Amino acid sequence: MLNIVFRVLTLSLLFLLSFVPRSAMALGGGSSFDDVQVRPIGITATDCRFNAFYYPADGDAGLDFFGGGWSSSGGNAWIGYTIQPSPANISSSAIQTYCGITNIQNFVSDGATGSYGTDDFVGIRFRGTFGGTVYDYEIGAKGVSNTSLVNSRTTVANTTPTA
């Protein structure tokens, strides 16, 4: 009988501790944001729309894409310090179709991974061509101690092939 009481008390304590805020986190600091109109820099296509969000007090962070339906980076997001699945993973083909960026390479759709205490980026990174110029793109929530919205586009220098 004492064994059963001990188990009930232990499980009750574990349940209650699951609601205690975590203080040590990699996605941390900075201000909350929830921007539903993020588009890659230079892109004006109305169907190319991302929602980058970050609520440090709630343990929420992620990047959603709404071109052709709802998808998220990595196919998931941080909600309440836990990994929650989304309907689909953001794909390079969706970016190409709805944003008009072509020749996409090195595509990474990085969702919630590991633990909230070790994750430092949720978003997408890739190289693609727009308007005849090759760029490296990065969109999402990034940062270890001062998490912020990142939406960057960097021109890739022309490189001459070597023999």
C-alpha positions as CSV (number, residue, x, y, z in Angstrom):
1,M,0.0,0.0,0.0
2,L,2.8,2.4,0.8
3,N,4.4,1.7,-2.6
4,I,1.2,2.7,-4.4
5,V,1.0,6.0,-2.4
6,F,4.6,6.7,-3.2
7,R,4.0,6.2,-6.9
8,V,0.9,8.4,-6.9
9,L,2.8,11.2,-5.1
10,T,5.8,10.9,-7.5
11,L,3.6,11.0,-10.6
12,S,1.7,14.0,-9.1
13,L,4.9,15.8,-8.5
14,L,6.2,15.1,-12.0
15,F,3.0,16.4,-13.4
16,L,3.1,19.6,-11.5
17,L,6.8,20.2,-12.3
18,S,5.9,20.0,-16.0
19,F,4.2,23.4,-15.6
20,V,7.2,25.1,-14.0
21,P,8.8,27.6,-16.5
22,R,12.3,26.6,-17.7
23,S,14.9,29.2,-17.3
24,A,17.9,27.7,-19.2
25,M,17.1,27.8,-22.9
26,A,19.0,28.4,-26.1
27,L,16.1,30.0,-27.8
28,G,15.9,32.8,-25.3
29,G,16.0,36.5,-24.5
30,G,14.9,39.1,-27.0
31,S,11.3,40.2,-27.5
32,S,8.3,38.2,-28.6
33,F,7.3,38.4,-32.3
34,D,4.6,37.0,-34.5
35,D,4.9,38.3,-38.0
36,V,2.5,36.8,-40.5
37,Q,3.7,38.8,-43.5
38,V,7.3,37.8,-43.8
39,R,8.4,37.3,-47.3
40,P,12.0,36.6,-48.5
41,I,13.7,39.9,-49.1
42,G,12.9,41.1,-52.7
43,I,9.9,38.8,-53.1
44,T,6.5,40.4,-53.6
45,A,4.4,37.3,-54.6
46,T,1.3,37.4,-52.5
47,D,1.2,33.6,-52.0
48,C,4.8,33.6,-50.7
49,R,3.9,34.3,-47.0
50,F,5.6,33.1,-43.9
51,N,4.6,33.4,-40.2
52,A,7.7,33.6,-37.9
53,F,6.8,33.4,-34.3
54,Y,8.6,33.5,-30.9
55,Y,7.1,33.7,-27.4
56,P,9.9,33.0,-24.9
57,A,7.6,33.1,-21.9
58,D,5.5,30.3,-23.3
59,G,8.2,28.2,-25.0
60,D,6.8,28.8,-28.5
61,A,8.9,29.3,-31.6
62,G,8.5,28.3,-35.3
63,L,8.2,29.2,-38.9
64,D,5.1,28.4,-40.9
65,F,4.6,28.8,-44.7
66,F,1.2,29.3,-46.2
67,G,1.9,28.9,-49.9
68,G,-0.3,26.0,-51.1
69,G,-1.4,25.1,-47.6
70,W,0.0,25.1,-44.1
71,S,3.5,23.7,-43.5
72,S,6.2,24.4,-40.9
73,S,10.0,24.2,-40.9
74,G,11.0,20.7,-40.0
75,G,7.4,19.7,-40.1
76,N,7.0,20.9,-36.5
77,A,7.3,23.8,-34.0
78,W,8.0,24.5,-30.3
79,I,4.7,24.9,-28.5
80,G,4.8,25.0,-24.7
81,Y,8.5,23.8,-24.7
82,T,7.5,20.7,-26.5
83,I,7.8,19.6,-30.2
84,Q,4.4,19.7,-31.8
85,P,3.9,18.3,-35.4
86,S,2.4,20.4,-38.2
87,P,0.6,19.1,-41.3
88,A,3.7,19.2,-43.5
89,N,7.3,20.2,-43.8
90,I,8.2,23.3,-45.8
91,S,9.6,22.1,-49.1
92,S,11.9,23.6,-51.7
93,S,9.3,22.9,-54.4
94,A,6.7,25.0,-52.5
95,I,9.2,27.9,-52.2
96,Q,9.9,27.6,-56.0
97,T,6.2,27.5,-56.9
98,Y,4.8,30.2,-54.6
99,C,7.8,32.5,-54.3
100,G,9.3,32.3,-57.8
101,I,12.8,31.5,-56.5
102,T,14.4,28.9,-58.9
103,N,17.4,26.6,-58.9
104,I,17.0,26.0,-55.1
105,Q,20.0,24.2,-53.6
106,N,21.3,23.3,-50.1
107,F,17.7,23.5,-48.8
108,V,17.4,23.0,-45.0
109,S,14.1,23.1,-43.3
110,D,15.1,23.2,-39.6
111,G,12.3,22.7,-37.1
112,A,12.2,22.1,-33.4
113,T,15.0,19.7,-32.6
114,G,16.6,18.4,-29.5
115,S,15.3,20.4,-26.6
116,Y,14.2,24.0,-26.2
117,G,17.3,24.4,-24.1
118,T,19.6,23.5,-26.9
119,D,17.8,24.6,-30.1
120,D,19.1,27.9,-31.6
121,F,17.3,28.1,-34.9
122,V,13.9,27.2,-36.3
123,G,13.5,28.2,-40.0
124,I,14.8,27.6,-43.5
125,R,18.1,28.2,-45.3
126,F,18.8,27.8,-49.0
127,R,20.5,29.1,-52.0
128,G,18.3,30.1,-55.0
129,T,18.1,32.3,-58.0
130,F,15.7,35.3,-58.3
131,G,15.8,37.8,-61.2
132,G,19.0,36.2,-62.6
133,T,21.0,36.6,-59.4
134,V,22.0,33.8,-57.0
135,Y,21.3,34.5,-53.3
136,D,21.6,32.7,-49.9
137,Y,18.3,33.0,-48.0
138,E,17.6,32.5,-44.3
139,I,14.2,33.0,-42.6
140,G,13.2,32.1,-39.1
141,A,13.8,32.6,-35.3
142,K,17.5,32.6,-34.5
143,G,19.7,33.2,-31.6
144,V,21.0,31.7,-28.4
145,S,20.6,34.5,-25.9
146,N,18.9,37.2,-27.9
147,T,16.5,35.3,-30.2
148,S,15.2,37.5,-33.1
149,L,13.5,37.3,-36.4
150,V,15.9,36.7,-39.2
151,N,15.1,37.4,-42.8
152,S,18.3,37.7,-44.8
153,R,19.3,37.5,-48.5
154,T,23.0,37.6,-49.4
155,T,24.2,37.8,-53.0
156,V,26.5,34.9,-53.9
157,A,29.6,36.0,-55.6
158,N,30.2,34.6,-59.1
159,T,32.8,31.8,-59.0
160,T,34.8,30.7,-61.9
161,P,35.1,26.9,-62.3
162,T,38.6,25.5,-62.0
163,A,40.0,22.8,-64.2
